Amino acid sequence: MSEDTARRGDGVSGVWERVRRFPAPVTYPVALALLACAEVLLRVGGLRENLALALLLGVCTTLPLTFVLGADRAVAVRAGAAVAVTSAGVLALTPFRALTLAGVVAQLASVYWLGRAGAPRLSGALVLPYVVLALVSQDDVATRVTAVLVATLASAAAATGITHHVRSAALAHSATERAFADTLLAHAARGERARIARELHDVVAHHISMIAVQAETARLTTAGLPSDGATRLLAIGDTARTALTEMRRLLGVLREDADVGVTRRPQPGLRQLMELIDESRDASGSCTRLIVSGPVAALDPGIEVTAFRIVQEALTNARRHAPGAAVDVELRYSEEDLVIRVRDNGPGPPSTASNSDTSQASHASDILHVPHVPHDPHVPHVADAGHGLLGMRERAATVRGTLRTGPAPGGGFLVEARLPVRAEALV
């Protein structure tokens, strides 16, 4: 390649790079204006008497597109520019018959971007002048055909722009709803975990305090206790007090946040379960029964709090998603574990949404629904994800238990939790 050829190539590339630097709202209308003027000059034979006016109309049908394409332009500015393009196009079509192909392209782009910008009525109204021209131009066949063609294409362009605007608005609304659902889900989960942490703090703190007190009491009241034994008991008491201080320090802020506006009261247990059943029966007006089997025994306070909360959440979900349905709450005591079954005779979950594993029920695709949207019974929504299935699953996990939810045999919905009661199973 010669040096002159390379220089010419560099010159063309440089010009193209400078053209590309111009923003699209300026480049495209200017290019269309140049094409319109070129077309007018090529048709100079039929426009010789009105050449200057034809050139002016060619510019007026294309350059205002700059204000329509500007993304930062207000809708009113875009609307005014689109009206100018349409007015110039109608005037160029009749009586001067100087409408160019570039002017038609500018007209289509105007109605499309106007509809896309959120002005669907004006975008459709700008098609009407060409429809009127097609109806009144009975004698001039060329003008009538051109008007019909422009009206048809402009209608399609306007419909495309309006459809794009509606779709974009729907996607933006859906993204907002998903973000809101994610935020609400995270907030609900944090609230439930804070309440679990507060209850565990209360229960565990009591036991650790008892260890410290009993170790100190044993050291001071045991007669003839060897010095080595007294030292070990003193170390046990110090360790228990240190653990209690560290636990309170780590959970202090979380507990204070969770206690805002909450009246302090003793942690509930299975002894308060009958009161919960009565409250549920009064609130729903339906039959709620408590069935107890096996040798009833006092359990660890953490187990009792967990069992009470699981029954409470299950009754709340049943009351919310199966109003009026009868609910059976069954406690089955054994030496190994405590089995909790809460079953209602409602419609049950849809077959496509039923899961026997709560880990699947807690998946985002199953729970991210907007709270105010109506939903099928037993399909968990955002609030349920925090204080319902997820909360029950996390509570069961804190005591090394398991939770299973899904359709009940014979219809209805079933929540089944299995909580170990042996001390070695809890370690």
Number of C-alpha atoms within 10 A of each C-alpha: 5 6 8 9 10 11 11 11 12 12 12 12 12 12 11 11 11 10 12 11 9 11 11 14 17 16 15 18 25 18 13 24 26 18 19 28 20 16 18 23 16 11 14 14 10 13 18 13 10 13 18 12 15 24 20 16 28 29 23 21 32 32 25 26 28 22 22 30 22 16 12 9 14 12 16 12 13 26 24 14 22 31 20 20 29 27 18 22 26 21 16 22 21 16 9 14 17 26 24 26 14 23 29 23 17 27 29 24 21 33 35 29 28 30 26 23 22 17 21 21 12 16 28 20 13 24 24 14 16 24 17 14 20 21 12 12 15 11 8 11 11 13 21 22 14 18 24 18 16 20 23 14 17 26 21 17 25 29 19 17 25 25 16 18 21 16 13 13 13 12 12 12 12 13 12 12 16 15 13 17 21 18 13 19 23 15 15 21 22 16 18 21 19 20 18 21 18 21 20 18 18 16 17 16 19 13 14 18 16 14 18 21 16 15 20 18 14 15 20 13 9 10 8 7 13 11 10 9 12 18 13 14 20 19 15 18 23 16 15 21 18 14 15 19 12 12 14 16 11 10 14 15 12 18 18 12 13 19 14 8 7 8 6 7 6 7 16 17 19 20 11 12 19 12 11 16 21 14 13 20 19 12 10 19 14 15 16 20 16 14 11 13 11 11 9 12 9 11 14 14 20 21 25 22 20 26 25 21 21 28 25 19 18 27 27 17 20 29 22 14 21 23 15 17 20 20 27 19 21 18 21 16 17 16 11 13 16 23 20 23 22 24 28 27 18 22 16 24 22 14 9 6 15 19 16 16 14 19 14 14 21 21 12 15 9 16 22 22 23 18 16 7 7 9 13 14 18 23 19 25 25 25 20 23 26 25 23 24 27 22 24 27 22 21 24 22 14 17 18 16 22 20 25 18 23 23 23 18 9 8 14 21 26 24 26 21 24 20 25 21 22 15 9 7 13 14 7
